[in-house]
Amino acid sequence: GCTVRYARLMLSSLSHMHQEMLNIARTSGLRIAVGTIAGALAAVLANALIAFNRLHPDVTVELQEGTSADLLEGLQSGVLDLALCRTSVAKRTDIFHFEWLHAEEVAVAVSPMHALSGTRCVSWKQVVQYPWILFPGDMPLRTLLEREAASNGVVLGLRPVETASTFATALLLNKSPEMVALMSLETLEFFEARGTVVRLDLKVQANAEPYGIVTRAGATQSDVLAAFKDCIRRQALSAVRRGH
């Protein structure tokens, strides 16, 4: 028992030491921790990260994908230095600095094998006959979808699956000839170009809330983080020029 306890203590102190070293590396600018929602990853962050990587090959970027709520928590606890997300889900917005980046368009996706694939002018009454892959209840895109369904007089109730994972959504859609999901347009287009999913000809009137660069208010910014932000801004501008 004594040996096990001693080993646990050693492991715990090693883990703390590792975390301390990561924090030192990050504050000295050799490592930055960045979080993102899926839509921002496809539209802006992936290209910004590639550009940054070329300019700063000595800097490690730790990338985390998650929901806005999770990312804000990461920023607040100091695990993340920067996030591309929405701040509307925050209990207190005053503790974050938000820089508007991009309005997000959304669309509805299905498998290329789906019965509605290739159908012109699909209605909401048709899509609710199928099982949906839904974002968890606290996510802005889930709220948007429920609002859109309600304004069209329908309810999404048939055997839903809930996940915040974009990869899981794309994989399930691809493998199921029945499932339907709402996705950010850029994410959908990425998978559509590779034949994984197709976009339904279904009008979504509601707009997704814009996302932006979020940092902790008053946090000191390293030169490396400032350079990373510049790469993000440049990429967001070129994404706008490309029509997204």
N, C-alpha and C positions, 0 to 999 in steps of 0.2 A: 504494500500500500504506500509505504514511504517513498519507494523508488518511482512509482507511477506519479505520485504527487510532485516529486522533484522534476520529473521529466516534463510534466504539464507546465510547471512554472517556467522551466527553461524554454519550452516552445512558445509560451505566452510572451516572455521577454524578447525572444528572437523575432516574433511577429511584430511587437511594438518597435523594435529596432529597425526592422525592414520598412515599416510605415514611416518612421522618422527619416530614414535615408531617402525614401521617395519624396517626402515633403521638402527635404533640403534640396534634392535634385530639381524639384518643381520650382521652388523659390529662386534657385540660382539660374532658372531658365533653361535647364537641359531636358525638362520633361513637362508636358502640360496635359491636363485631363479635361477632355471635352465630351459633352453629352449632346444627343440630338434626337428629335422625333424623326420618324421614318420619312415623312414627306420632305423635310428639310435636308435629310441625308441625300435623297435622290436628286432634289432640285439644285442644291447649293453646296452642301458640305463635302461630298465626295470629290468634286473637282477642286474645291478650295484646298482640301487636304493634300491632294496630289501636287498641286502647285506649290504649297508650303513645303512639302517634303523635298522637292527639287531645290528650293531656295535654302532650306535649313536641314541638311542631311544629318546633322549631329543631334537634332532634337527628337526625342521620343514623344509621339502623341498617343495618349491612351484614349481610345474611342469607346463610348458607351451609347447604345441605343436604348431608349425607354420612353415612357409616357411623360408628359409635361410635369405631372405631379411628382413622379420619381426624380426627375432631373432637378427640379427646384429644391427638393429635399437634399440632393447631392451637393448642390451649390451652397445651401444653407449650412450643411455640416462641414463644408470645406473639402469634400471628396472630389468635387469638380471645380475647375477654374472658370469654365464658360459653358453655356448650353444654348442650343438653338431650339427654342420651344415657345410656348404661350405662357403668359403670367396670370391669365384670368382664373386659373384653378388655385392660385396661391391664397392662403388665408390672409397674409399680409403682403401687399405689393410694394410697400415702402422699403422693404429690406433688399429689393432687387433693382438693378438698373436695366431698363429695357430699351433696345434700339431696334425700331421697326425695320424689317427686312423684306418681307414677302407676303402677299396675300395668297392663300392656298386654295387652289381649285380642287374639286373632288368629282369623282365619277364612279359608276357602278361596273364591277367586273364579274365575269363568269368564265368558265372553261370554254375552249374552242368547241368542245363536244356538247355544250349546253343546248337545250331545245330552243332557247331564245337567242342564241348566238347568230348574228347576221339578220335578225328580224328588224324591220324598220319600225320606228315609233313605238317602242315598248311602253306599256302603261304600268303605273304603280300597282293596279289591281292584278296584273299578270305576275309581277315579281314577288308579291307576298304569298303566292302559291308555292314558293320554293323555300327550302331552309337557308337561313342567312348565317354568315360568319360576322359576328358583331364585335365592336370594340367594347371593353368593359364599361360599365355604367357611368363611371366618373370622368370619362374622356370626352373632350369637346366634340369630336367627330360622331360619337354615339348620340349626343344631345342633338346635333345637327340632323342626323338621320331620323331620329324619332320625331323631330319637329316637321321634317319634310314628309314623312309618312302620314302624320296627323293632318297636315294641310291638304293631303290628297285623299283623306278619309279612309286610310287603311292602317292596320296594325301588323307589326312584324312579330308573329308569334310562333311560327312553325319550326320546331326542333332547332333552335339556334345553338350555335357554338360561340363561345366568347373567348377572344384572345387579343392581346395587344401586339402580338408578333406578326410583322409583315411577311416574314418568310413562311411562317405556319399558314397564314391566310393564302398566300400565292400557291403554296404546295397543295393545300386542301382544295382550292378552286380547280387547280390543274387536274387533280385526281378524281374529282367528283363531277359527274355530268349534270348535277342538280344545284349545287351550292351557289350562292350569290353574296357579294361583299362590296361595301363602299371602300374606296381607296383614294389616297391623294393622287391627283392626275399624273404627276411626274413619276410616282412609283408604278402606277398602272402602265404608263407608256414604256417604262423600262422592261417590265415583264411581257408586255404585248409585243414589243420588238423582237423578243426571243421566243415567241410562240407559246408562252406559258399560259397567258390569259387573254381575253378579248374584252373590249369596252362595249357595254350595252348601249343601244341607242335609246337612252332614258334620260329625260330632262331632270336635273337637280337644280332647283331654283335657289335654295339657301347657299350662302357663301360660308366657307370655313373661315374662322377667325385668323387674322394674320399672325405669323410667328416672327421672332426676332432674336438678336444676340442678347442673351441674358447673363449678367454677372452679379456678384454680391455688391450691394451698394457700399461704397467706401473702401472696397478691397484694393490693395496695392497691385499695380499691373506691371508685370515684367515686360522687357522689350520684346521678348519672344511672343508673348501673348498678344501684344499690340500688333506685331507683324502677322500673326495668325488672323486677327480680326480684319486686317487690311485685305488678306487673301479672300476672306469670306465676303467682304463688301464688294470687291471686284467681281467675284463670281456671281453674286446676287444681281449686279448690274447687267452682266452679260446674259444671265438667264432671262431678265426682263426684255433685253433686246431680241432674244431668240423667240420671244412671244409667250413665255410662261409667267 
